[in-house]
């Protein structure tokens, strides 16, 4: 899943839907007013991207109701999606849909989805377009310290600081290598499905895993993994930079 967080209001739901689409690379507007064949309508979320000169538009209706969505909502939104010329429409419901609503969406360009199902649809795109690029942008500096080559300023260090440097590598090397495997360049080289979570389930048991915090190894959602990894990685990078700034010229 992209995130463990569950939107607690309709405003949060449409904001989160918009955020995911934007991080997938779409141009997004929340509460977008748009001209339809019958006049101006307001969409909870409107997203658009252009791929090789072709526009692709998504319209989203976000329902934070305490009951299942009825057929009438589907009929109304289907008309809107058709009239504005969107390629596809999503009705995102926190509580699911009545059977009549599901039947009304058959053979249309509407998708009726729960919050979790919406995440599932865009999970791979979000991972490749946002997660991997954030790892590269935020933690690229740390990854260089995980490589087997010593920095040019290493020989200038005192013996005590060399010992500190080696202890930092022992502490952070595995974390840096795992983050590198989640970055865009490793993804291009391997062409594998996006990695499943938690990370611990994919790694062979080894005492060296104790160098990585449990909350990172056991995280089950990509957004929370990203947040925790960036925070931990930035702390690690700051420790290395204390030595770099002392000796690099």
N, C-alpha and C positions, 0 to 999 in steps of 0.2 A: 504494500500500500504506500501511497505517497506520504500521507500524514495520519497519525493516530488521533489528531484533534477532531472533535465533532462540533460543527457549527451550532451555536445555541440560539441564534436568532435568524430570521430571514435575511436581515442585512448582512450578517456574517456569512451566511451560505452563499449569497450572490457574490460577495467580495472574494471568497475563497475559490469559487468556480472561476471567476475572472482572473484571479492570480495564477491558477494552474494553467489556464489557456495562454496567458501572457508569457509565462515561463516556458511554455512549449513553443513560443515564437510567434504567436498571433498578436495582431494589433487589437486591443480590447477596449471596449467601453462598457461600463456598468451603468444601468438605467439610461440606455441610449434611446432617444426619440428618433424615429425613422419614418419616412413617408411610405405608406402602403397604398394599394389601389383604392382603399376606402377612406384614406385620411391618415393622420399621424398616429402611430402607436408607440408605446414605450416598452422596450425589451429589458428584462432584468440584466441580461448579459448579451452583448453582441461581439463576436470575434471574427477577424478576417485575416487571411494571409494570401500572398500571391506567390505561386510556385510556377516558375518558367512561364511567366506572363499570364497565368490563369488564376483568377480570383476564386478563393474558396471561403464561403461565409457560413458561420455557425450562429444560431440563435438559441438562447437558453432561457427557460422559465424555471425559477427556483421556488419551490414550495416547502416552507418549513411548517407544515401543518401537523396536527396531532392525529390526523386520520388519513386514510388512503385517498388518493386522488381519484375523483369521479370522471366518467366519460365526457361530461360537458366541457371540462377543462381541456381535454385532448382535442375535441372538435374545434374549440375556439383557437387554440394555439396552432393547430394544423392549418387553419385558414390564414393566420398571420404569417406563418413561415412560407406558405405558398405565395402570398401577395407581395412579400418583400424580396422574394427571389433567393432566399437562403438555400444553401446546399443541403443542410441538415438542421434539425431542431432537437434539442434535448430538454425534456422535462425532468428536473432533478427533484426527487421527493425524499424526505427523511423517513416516511412511513410506508412507502410503496404505493400500489395502485389497485383500484377495484378491477374486477375481471372485465367489466365493460370498457374500461379505459384501455386495457391491454388490447382488446379486440378492435377498438377504434383506431389503434395505431398500426394495425397490420397493413402491409402493402403501402405504407406511406414512408416519407423521409423523416419521420419522428422516431426518436429513441426514448423510451421511458426507463429511467434509471434511478437507483438509489444513490446516495452520496458515495458509498463504497464502490458501486458499479461505475460511476462516473470516473472515479480515480483509476479504476482498473483499465478503462478504455484509453486513458491518456498517460498511463504509468511509464510505458517504454519511451514515448516521445519526451515526456518530462525528464526522465533520467538522462537521456542522451543530450537534450538541448539545454538543460539547466544544471542538474546534479553534477555531471562530469566536468562541465565548464567551470562551475564554482569551485570544485576541488582543485582544478588546475590554477585558477586565478588566485585563490586564497592560500594554497599550500604548496605551490610550485617551489618556493624557496626552501621549504623543509625537505622536499624530495631530493634536492641536490645534496643535502647532508646525509641522506640515506645511501648514496652511491658509494662504491668502494674506494673512490679517489679522495685523497686528503686535499684540503684547500691549500692554495699557494702560500698562505701566511702561517701554516701549521708549524713549520720549523722555527718561526720567530717566537713561539710560545715558550713560556717557562715549563719546566717539568710538571709542576703542580697543575698548570692550566691544560697541559696535554692530557693529564690524567682526568681532569674535568671533562675535556672534549670526548675522550673515549667513553667515559661514563654516560654522557649524553647520548652518544651513538648506541650504546648498549640499551639505553632506556627507550629510544625513539626509532631505531632503525626498522624494526618490524612494522610499526605503525606507518612509517613513511612509505615502505614498500607496498603495504596494502592500499594506502591512499593512491599511490602511483598506479596500481592495477585498476583503480576505479576511475582514473582520469581519461580524457578523450583519446590520447595517443595509444594507450594500451588497448582501448576499446576498438580502435581502427585496426590494429594489428591482429587482434584475436577473432573479431567478428563472432562473438559468443552472445547468447541471450543475456539480458541484464542479470546481475548476480542476485541470488535469493538472500533473504535475511532470515534470522540473524547471522552475522558474520561467523560467530562461533561454530555454527553448524556446518560451515563450509571449510573450516580449518582443521587440520590434524591436531589432536591433543598434543600439547608440548608445553613444558614449563615456561618457555619464552613468551607464551601468550599472557602471562601474568604482567608483562610490561605494558599491556594495553588495558585501559579501564574497563571494568565489567559493563558499564552502561553503554559503551560503544560496541563491545562484542555482542551484547544481548539485545540491541535495539532492533525492533521489527518494522520500523517505518523509515522511509528514505529521507524525508525532510528532517526528522529528529536526528537521524544518523548524521546528516550533513551538518546540522547545527552543532552537535556535540563534537564532531570530528574537527570542524573548523576552530572551535573554541580551544580544544586540546592542542591542535596543531599550531595555532598562533602562540600559545604559551610556550610550546617547544621551540618554535622559531625564535622567540624572544630570548630564550636561554642561549641558543647558539650565537645569536647576534651580539650578546654581551662580549663573547670572546672575539668575534670578528671585528667589532668596533675597537677593541683594545689593540689588535695587532695588524689589521689590514691597513694598507696605506694607498 
